[in-house]
């Protein structure tokens, strides 16, 4: 015997409400009907705050603008930022707080390679994605790790591009000055194969210097004695300026180059005339660009991070946050840690208008290897051509 069941409108509304609640209950940690909660960490004090603070400002500006426009599917994005002061142990403590106490969906836009890497065993055990970092290393992406997704061209690849650049420009002898630490040396070693790919007879010599060196006079004298056609510097902005000033003081005529980590307004501010003509590879368009996405960034930074002037660190993290927002949109419902990663993996030639186009997939978790060649001219970073693939034959 068949029974017919009728549900009145109030009961039907209640039933749909319960179904909606059940659907929302399937969302992952850090996700509610009104909010998507992400975690991040950076160096907010100490010498590395020079990089860390602009990085925080960039994602603050992006998500501030996004939330003002209604967020993502009606959900506002909250980013909780912890300070690790460039200390790996503090980064691990920050990760535990963000995951265990704050219940974030993922870690987004965090700064610093070494401190972040220290958190990976814990994040992997907890199943928490680490996405769009400000920093990174080759072993994060080759082979692809299930929970790590980025779109910042690696320092190793930047060094290869610098090497190819000096080779294509016909510089036959190059000295690579680098901080005497394994992380910096590993990057410096990529200059030679890049140079040889364009000019097989290019001579490349490594010159390690103690990390934190302030007196670059002896190094500049040694460079003057060897008279190279070019000098590639792999180290911090402060030390690059110290070297550039000594080279200028001693009237050493050579082409000075550095990697993208030193592309910033602070280099020009503290380096002055000594860095005029310096070349580098940038991960983004210049901050003065009239491109719509860069104009949007400057406006958002002025409104939501008014204490920060436009700079390359914040422009990069603004673009990376934009990639994360697009991945959240593509993740659909329910929004979980697993669906977020799949959202990233759907991106194909995604154009932020700021960095190289981003393509990701299950076996490709580093979204771009592109860089833009730039040079300091008349106290401004100026682009040379368009984006190039740092691993390609440009």
N, C-alpha and C positions, 0 to 999 in steps of 0.2 A: 504493500500500500504506500503510495507516494504522499508525502506530507509537504504542504506548501507553507513556507515560512515568510512572513512579511515583516519588514523592518521599517518602523516609522522614521520620519526625517531626523528627529533628534538622535535616535539610536544610530541611524546611518552616518550622521555627522560624527558621532562619537567613534564609530568603527573606523572611518577614514582618518580621524585624528590619531587613533591608536596605530593605524598602519603607518601614518607619517612619522609618529614617534619611533616606531620600530625601524623604519628606514633610516632615520637620523641616528638611531642607536648603532647602526652598522658602521657609521663613520669612525675613523680612527681617533687616537688620542689627539688632543689639541683642536678638535673640530666640533663646533656646535652650530646651531641654526644661525647664530649671529657672528661667529668668530672663527678664524683660522689662526692658531697660535704657533709661531715658529720660534726657534732659539738661535742664538748667535753668540760668538765671542770675539774679542779683539784685544789689542794692546791700547788701553786708554790712558796709560801713564808710562813714563820712562822714555828712553830714546826711540823705541819703535812706535810710540804714539804718533810720530810723524807720518807713519803709514796707516796706523790703525784708526785714528780719528776720522780722516777723510773717508775711509771705507765704511764706517758706521753711518756717516752723514749721507752717503750715496743711497744706501738702501732705506734710510729714514725718509729721504726726499721722495723716493719712488713710491713707497707704500703710503706715505702721507697723501700724495696726490691721488693714488689709486683709491684710498678710503674716502677721500673727499668726493670722488665720483661714484661712490656706492659700493666699492669693494669688488669682490668676485661672487657673482650670484647672490648678492645681498649680504655676503659675509665680509666683515672688516678683517684685515690682516694685522695681527699684532706680532711684533718681533721683540723678544726679550733678550737684551744684550748683557753679557757678563764680561768682566775684565780679567784677562789672564796675565797681563803685564809681561807677555812673551815668556811665560814660564810653563813648561809642559805639565807639571803637577797641578798648577792652578787651572789649566785648561781641562784636565780630567775632572777636577772638582766642579768646574762650571758645567761640564757635560752631564755629570750625575745630577746636579741640581735641576738643570733644564728638563731632563728626561724624567727623573723620579718625582720631583716636586711640582714643576711647572707643567708637566705632561704635554710637551710640545709635539707637534706632528713630525717635524724634521728640523735639522740644523741647516740654516741658510746663510750664505754670505760671510762665513767666518774667516778671520784673518790669521795668517801665519802658518807656514808649512810644518815646521817642527812641532810646535805646541799642538796643532790640530792632529797630526799623525799619532801623537801619544794617546788620543781619545779613541782611536779606531777599534782596538780590541773590545772596549766597553760598548761602543755604539753598535758594533757587529753583533755582540751577544744580546743587546737589547732590541736589535732589529730596526734601528733608527737611521733613516737616510741622511747623508751628509751631502748637501747639494750647493751648487754654484759658489764654491769657495773663492776667497780672495787669497790665492796662493795655490800650491800644488806641486806634485813630484811625479816623475815618469811612472814609478811603480804603483801609483794610485790608479792608473788607467791602462796599463799594459801588463798583463791582460786586464780586461774590464772587470771591476769589482761591482757586485750586485747593488750595493747601497751607496756608492760614491758616483756623483754625476757633476761634471764641471764644464765650463766654457771659457777658461782662461788659457791662452796659449802658453805652454810650459816654458820655463826659463831655459831648459835644454834646447828647445826648438828655437827660441829667440837667439841663443848663442850661435846656432847653426846658420840662422839668417844673417847675423852680423858677419860671420865668417864668409859666407857667400858674397855678401856685399863688398867686403874688402877685396876679395878675389876678383869680382867683376870690375871693380874700380882700378885694378892693376896695382894694388899695393903688394909689393913682393916680400916685404919683411914686416912682421907684426908681432908685437909683444902683448901678451894677455896678462895684465896685472889683476891678481885676484886675492881675496882674503884667504889666509892659510887655514882654512877649515874645510872639512870634507864636502859639505854641501856646496860651497862656492867653487871648489876645485872641480867637482863633478860637472857643474855648469860650464866652467872654463874649458874643459876638455872637448866641448862640442864645437869650439870655434875653428879648430884645425880642419876637421872633416868638411865643414861648411866652406872654408876657403879653398880647400883642394878640389871641391866639386866644381868650382868655377875656374880655378887656376892651379893646376897640379904642382907647379913649382913654387908656390907661395910658402915662405918659411914662417912658421909660427912658433914662438917661444913663450913658455909660461914663466911668470914672475910672481911667486907667492909673497904676500906681505901679511904680517901679523894683524889679526882682526882688532880693530880699535886704534890702529896707528894714527897719530895726529901729525907727526913730523914726516912729511913726504919729500923733504929735501934730498936725502940720500937716494931715494928711489928715482927722483927726477934726474939726478946726476948720472945714475946708471943708465937711464933711458937715453939721456943726451949722449953718453959715450957710445951706445950701441946704434944710435941714429936710425930707428925703425921708420918705415913709411907710415905706420899706424899703431895706435895703442888702444886696445879694447880693455875696458875696466869692468870687473865683476865684483861688486861690493856695495857698500852703503853710499847714500847721497853725500853725507858728511865727508867721507874719505875721498870720494870722487872730486869734490870741490877742493879739498886739500891738495890732491895731486894736480888738478888743473891749474891752481894758483901757482904751484911750484914750477910747472912746465912753462907757464907764461913768464914767471919771474926770471927763469934761466934761459928764456928766449928759445925754447925747444920748438922747432917747427915739425909737427906731426899731426896726422888726423886722429882725433880722440873720439872714441865711440863707447857706448855703454848699452846695457839691456833695459827692457821696458820697466823694470822696477824702479828705475831712477828717473823716468819721465814724469816730471812734476813741476809745479810752479816754484816750489822751494829750491830746486836746483838753480833756477835762474835768479831767484831772489838772493840767495847767499853766494852764488858763484859769480854773478855779475859778468864783467867783460872776459873773465878767465874761461868761461864755458861757451863763449860765442863761437859758432861753427861746429860745436859738438853734435854728433849724430847718434841716433838711437833707433830702436824699433818700438813703436807704440802699439798698445792693444786696442786703442780706440781712435776715433777722430779727435782732432784738437779741440780743447775746451772752448776756443773762440769761434769754432765752426758755425756757419749759418744754417747748417742742416736742421730740419724741423725737430728731430729727436734730441739733438744737442741743445737747441733753444728751449725745448720743453724741460730738459734736465736743469738748465740754469734757472729757469723760473721756479721749478719745484724746490731746488736747493735754497733759493732766496726765501721761499715761503716756509718751508718745513725744517730747514737746518740753517737758519739765518746767521749763525756764528761761523759758518764755513764758507770760504770763498771757493769758486769753481776750481777744481783740480782734477788730475787724471785718476787718482785713486777713487774719488767719489763718482766720477763719470763711469768708470769701469763697474763699480758695484751697483750703480743705478741700472746699468744694462743687464747685469747678472740677475738682479731682482726682477727685472722685466721678463727674463727667460723663465724664472720660477713661477711668476704669475701666469704665464702662458701655459706652463705645464700643469698647473692646478686647474685651469679652465679645461684642458684636454683630458684630465684625469676623470672628470665626470663625477657621478654619484654611484655608490657612496665614496667619499674621499677618505682614503686610507693611506698608510705608508706605502703599501704595495702599488696602489693605483697611482700614487704620485710619481713613483719611478716610471711606471708605464706611460704616464703623461709626458714625461721628458722624452721617452724613447719614441714618441710619435713626431717629434720635431724634425722637420726636413727643410733645410735652407731657410730657417727662421731668421728674419732680419730685424734686429733691434733698432737699426739706423745709427748704431753707435760703435759696435764691434763687428768682427767678421761674422759672416752668416753661420748659423748654428745648425748642425745636423747630428742627431743622436740615434741610437738604436740599441737593441739588446747586447750587441757585441762592440758597441762604440759608445763609451760614456764620457769621452772628451769631445765637446761639441765643435771646437774650431782649432785650427793651427795657423790661422792667418794673423799677420801683423801689418802695420803701416809704417813705412820709413819716414822719419822726421829729422829735422835739423833746427838748431837754435840760430835764428837770424834776427838781428836787431832786437834782441831781448824777448823773442817770441818763438814758440815751437811752430814750425811750418812743415806741412806735409810734402813728401816727395812722391808723386804718383798716387796710386790707389792701393787697396789692400793686396797683399801677396801671400801665397802659401809658403810658410817658413820651411816646409819640407819639400817644396816643389822646385822645378828648374827655372824659375823666373829669371 
